[in-house]
Amino acid sequence: MRRAILTLALTLALTLALTLALTLALPSFAGAAPAPKMAIDSFAQLQTPLPYPYDEAANADRAVARAKARAKKAHKLLLIDLGGNWCGDCRILTATMDRPELKAFLDKHYVTVLVDVGHFDKNLQVPAHWGITTRLEGVPAILVVDPRTDRLLDPGVVSDIQDARHMTPQALADWLARWTK
């Protein structure tokens, strides 16, 4: 009987410790700044043609390092948009991010840098720096980084918006607001 009580107490203590560890490891969404209200309801309302936003000739390491330094200095988060000009979802995301209401919000909370990953065969050292060494699940993939600690804030969900065209503009704005304060 005593052994059973001890086992139960140990199990409860481990469960509590694991719950606390997971709670501290996950990003806090409760304190996130509210996303701006998007003025469009559909991506069909985006200005066309959609941009080709990824500079295929850019030095990604240099661009990320500069953006990270600006983010750290400005006390903002670093948002790294991994994608390619061939990707319709990537182009929809960047066109949505360029909407005035979302751009103002992003500029307030993030320093954003776009990184061309080709067809999953270029600049993969960028996500690898934050431990993503397997093939990206899809693009666009968003890395949200705290530039002070160099910690990835959105592990496990970086490719959540890879199917952006099946979201709404407001859902994209809400997703991007999750890590802000």
C-alpha positions in Angstrom: 0.0 0.0 0.0 2.8 2.4 1.0 4.6 1.6 -2.3 1.5 2.3 -4.3 1.1 5.7 -2.6 4.7 6.5 -3.2 4.4 5.5 -6.9 1.3 7.6 -7.3 3.0 10.6 -5.6 6.0 10.2 -7.9 3.8 10.0 -11.0 1.9 13.1 -10.0 5.2 15.0 -9.3 6.6 14.0 -12.7 3.4 14.9 -14.5 3.4 18.3 -12.8 7.1 18.9 -13.7 6.5 17.9 -17.3 3.4 20.1 -17.6 5.4 23.1 -16.1 8.3 22.4 -18.5 6.1 22.3 -21.5 4.2 25.4 -20.5 7.5 27.3 -20.1 8.9 26.0 -23.4 5.9 26.9 -25.5 5.3 30.5 -26.7 2.8 32.5 -24.8 -0.1 33.5 -26.9 -2.2 35.0 -24.2 -0.1 38.2 -24.0 0.2 38.6 -27.8 -0.7 41.9 -29.3 -4.0 41.7 -31.2 -3.6 41.3 -34.9 -4.8 44.2 -37.0 -8.2 43.9 -38.6 -7.7 43.1 -42.2 -9.5 45.3 -44.7 -9.9 42.4 -47.2 -11.8 39.2 -46.7 -10.3 37.2 -49.6 -7.0 36.9 -51.3 -8.8 37.6 -54.6 -8.8 41.2 -53.4 -5.0 41.4 -53.4 -3.5 43.6 -56.0 -2.2 41.6 -59.0 0.1 40.6 -60.3 1.4 39.1 -57.1 5.0 40.1 -56.3 8.0 37.9 -56.8 9.5 38.9 -53.5 12.4 36.6 -53.0 15.8 37.8 -54.2 17.3 34.7 -55.7 20.8 36.3 -55.8 20.9 37.6 -52.3 23.4 36.5 -49.7 21.0 34.9 -47.2 23.5 34.7 -44.4 24.4 38.4 -44.6 20.7 39.4 -45.0 19.7 37.4 -41.9 22.6 38.7 -39.9 21.8 42.3 -40.7 18.1 41.9 -40.0 18.9 40.2 -36.7 21.2 43.1 -35.7 18.4 45.6 -36.6 15.8 43.6 -34.6 18.1 43.4 -31.6 18.8 47.1 -31.6 15.1 48.0 -32.1 13.9 45.5 -29.4 11.8 43.7 -32.0 11.5 40.1 -33.0 13.1 38.7 -36.1 10.8 37.2 -38.7 12.5 35.1 -41.4 10.2 34.2 -44.3 11.6 31.2 -46.1 10.1 30.6 -49.6 10.5 30.8 -53.3 9.1 32.9 -56.2 7.7 29.7 -57.8 5.4 29.2 -54.7 1.9 30.7 -55.0 1.4 30.5 -51.2 4.6 32.4 -50.6 3.6 35.1 -53.0 0.1 35.3 -51.3 1.8 35.6 -47.9 4.1 38.4 -48.9 1.3 40.3 -50.8 -0.8 40.0 -47.6 2.1 41.2 -45.4 2.5 44.2 -47.7 -1.1 45.3 -47.1 -1.0 48.6 -45.2 -2.8 47.4 -42.1 -0.6 44.3 -41.7 2.6 46.0 -42.8 2.3 48.7 -40.1 1.7 45.9 -37.5 4.7 43.9 -38.6 6.9 46.9 -38.8 6.0 47.7 -35.2 6.8 44.2 -33.8 9.2 42.5 -36.3 12.2 43.1 -38.5 11.4 40.9 -41.5 13.8 39.2 -43.9 12.9 37.1 -46.9 15.1 34.1 -47.8 14.9 32.3 -51.1 15.2 28.5 -50.4 14.8 27.6 -54.1 13.1 24.3 -54.5 14.3 23.3 -51.0 17.9 23.3 -52.3 19.2 26.7 -51.3 20.1 28.6 -48.2 19.1 25.7 -45.9 21.8 26.7 -43.5 19.4 29.4 -42.4 16.8 27.1 -40.8 19.6 24.6 -39.8 21.0 27.3 -37.6 17.9 27.0 -35.5 17.9 23.2 -35.5 15.7 22.5 -38.6 18.0 20.1 -40.4 15.3 17.9 -42.0 13.6 19.0 -45.2 11.2 21.8 -44.6 7.6 20.5 -44.5 6.6 23.2 -47.0 6.9 26.9 -47.8 6.3 29.5 -46.9 8.0 28.7 -43.6 8.3 31.3 -40.9 11.0 31.4 -38.3 10.3 33.8 -35.4 13.5 34.4 -33.5 14.2 36.4 -30.4 17.4 38.2 -31.5 18.6 38.8 -27.9 18.8 35.1 -27.2 18.9 33.7 -30.7 16.1 31.4 -29.7 13.5 30.1 -32.2 10.1 31.0 -30.8 8.0 28.9 -33.1 9.5 25.4 -33.2 7.3 22.7 -34.6 5.0 25.2 -36.4 7.3 27.0 -38.9 5.5 25.5 -41.8 1.9 26.0 -40.5 1.1 28.5 -43.2 2.5 26.5 -46.1 -1.1 26.3 -47.4 -1.7 30.0 -47.0 -4.1 30.2 -49.9 -6.6 28.1 -48.0 -6.6 30.5 -45.0 -8.1 34.0 -44.9 -6.2 37.2 -44.8 -7.3 37.7 -41.2 -6.2 34.1 -40.3 -2.7 35.0 -41.6 -2.6 38.2 -39.7 -3.7 36.3 -36.5 -1.0 33.7 -37.1 1.7 36.3 -37.5 0.6 38.1 -34.3 1.0 35.1 -32.1 4.5 35.9 -30.9 4.2 39.6 -30.4 3.8 41.4 -27.1 
